Amino acid sequence: MPHLIIEYTDNLKEETNIPLLLEKVNNALLSHSNLIPIGGLRSRAIELKDYRVADGSEDDAFVHATLKLGSGRSEEAKKALCDDLFQAIKDHFADIYEKRYLALSLELFEFTAPTYKLNNIHTRYKR
């Protein structure tokens, strides 16, 4: 934990560099090292082929990011984290946003129930 899932419409694939986006969002998250444990961070992008935006009459596009976090962070810390993350997303898509219809969104999901996980990646960063 945390997990970042970015869904994007396939009509953006030729216009942007998704691996670079993942690098940028990871850097934004890891800049909050007091909140984001490096060994727990997982980011992925999912290309959507089946979708409909608005009334379907245009070649509209969207990017929706979901950040999943365990509980225990302050509201101020979560806001700062999400502000930086969303800014990284907006910056990445700024040129495309100026050229075509595009919706960008980010939601934060905070686990309130226990999660089940096993992860030995943390040990590499504790050495």
C-alpha positions in Angstrom: 0.0 0.0 0.0 -0.4 2.6 -1.5 -1.8 1.7 -4.9 -2.4 4.2 -7.7 -4.6 3.0 -10.6 -4.8 5.2 -13.6 -7.5 4.5 -16.2 -7.3 6.2 -19.5 -9.2 6.0 -22.8 -7.4 4.4 -25.7 -7.9 7.4 -27.8 -5.1 9.0 -25.8 -2.5 6.3 -26.4 -0.9 7.8 -29.4 -0.9 11.3 -27.9 0.9 10.7 -24.7 3.6 8.7 -23.0 2.0 6.5 -20.3 5.3 5.1 -18.9 6.4 8.7 -18.4 3.2 9.5 -16.7 3.7 6.6 -14.3 7.2 7.9 -13.6 5.9 11.4 -12.9 3.1 10.3 -10.6 5.4 8.0 -8.6 7.9 10.8 -8.2 5.0 13.1 -6.9 3.9 10.4 -4.4 7.5 9.6 -3.3 8.1 13.3 -2.6 5.9 12.7 0.4 8.2 10.1 1.9 6.7 10.6 5.3 3.4 9.4 4.0 4.3 7.0 1.1 6.5 4.0 1.9 8.7 3.4 -1.2 8.5 -0.4 -0.8 4.7 -0.3 -0.8 4.0 1.9 -3.7 2.4 0.3 -6.8 1.3 2.3 -9.8 -0.3 1.0 -12.9 -2.2 2.3 -15.9 -5.1 0.6 -17.5 -6.0 1.4 -21.1 -9.8 1.4 -21.6 -11.1 0.2 -24.9 -14.8 0.0 -24.0 -16.2 3.3 -22.7 -18.5 6.1 -23.6 -18.0 9.8 -22.7 -20.9 12.2 -22.5 -23.4 11.6 -25.3 -20.8 9.7 -27.4 -21.0 12.2 -30.2 -17.3 13.3 -30.0 -14.0 11.6 -29.6 -13.8 12.7 -26.0 -11.2 11.3 -23.7 -10.7 10.9 -20.0 -8.1 9.9 -17.4 -9.3 8.9 -13.9 -6.8 8.1 -11.1 -7.7 6.3 -7.9 -5.2 6.5 -5.1 -5.8 3.8 -2.4 -4.2 4.4 1.0 -4.3 2.8 4.4 -5.8 4.9 7.1 -3.9 7.0 9.6 -2.9 10.1 7.6 -4.1 13.6 8.6 -6.6 15.4 6.3 -4.0 18.1 5.7 -1.4 15.5 4.7 -3.8 13.7 2.3 -4.8 17.0 0.7 -1.2 18.0 0.1 -0.5 14.6 -1.3 -3.5 14.6 -3.6 -2.8 18.2 -4.7 0.7 17.3 -5.8 -0.4 14.1 -7.5 -3.2 15.8 -9.4 -0.8 18.6 -10.4 1.5 16.0 -11.9 -1.3 14.5 -13.9 -2.5 17.9 -15.1 1.0 18.9 -16.1 1.5 15.7 -18.0 -1.7 16.2 -20.0 -1.6 20.0 -20.3 -0.8 20.1 -24.1 -3.5 17.5 -24.9 -6.0 19.4 -22.7 -5.5 22.5 -24.8 -6.0 20.5 -28.1 -9.0 18.2 -27.4 -11.8 17.5 -25.0 -10.4 15.8 -22.0 -11.6 15.1 -18.5 -9.1 14.5 -15.7 -10.0 13.3 -12.3 -8.5 11.9 -9.1 -10.2 10.2 -6.2 -8.7 9.1 -2.9 -9.9 5.9 -1.4 -8.9 5.3 2.2 -9.2 1.8 3.6 -11.1 1.7 6.9 -11.1 -2.0 7.3 -8.0 -4.1 7.8 -6.2 -5.1 4.6 -4.3 -8.3 4.0 -0.9 -8.1 2.6 2.5 -9.7 2.5 5.4 -7.7 1.1 9.2 -8.2 1.5 10.1 -5.3 -0.8 10.2 -3.0 2.2 13.3 -4.8 3.5 15.4 -3.7 0.5 14.8 0.0 1.5 15.5 -0.6 5.2 19.1 -1.6 4.7 
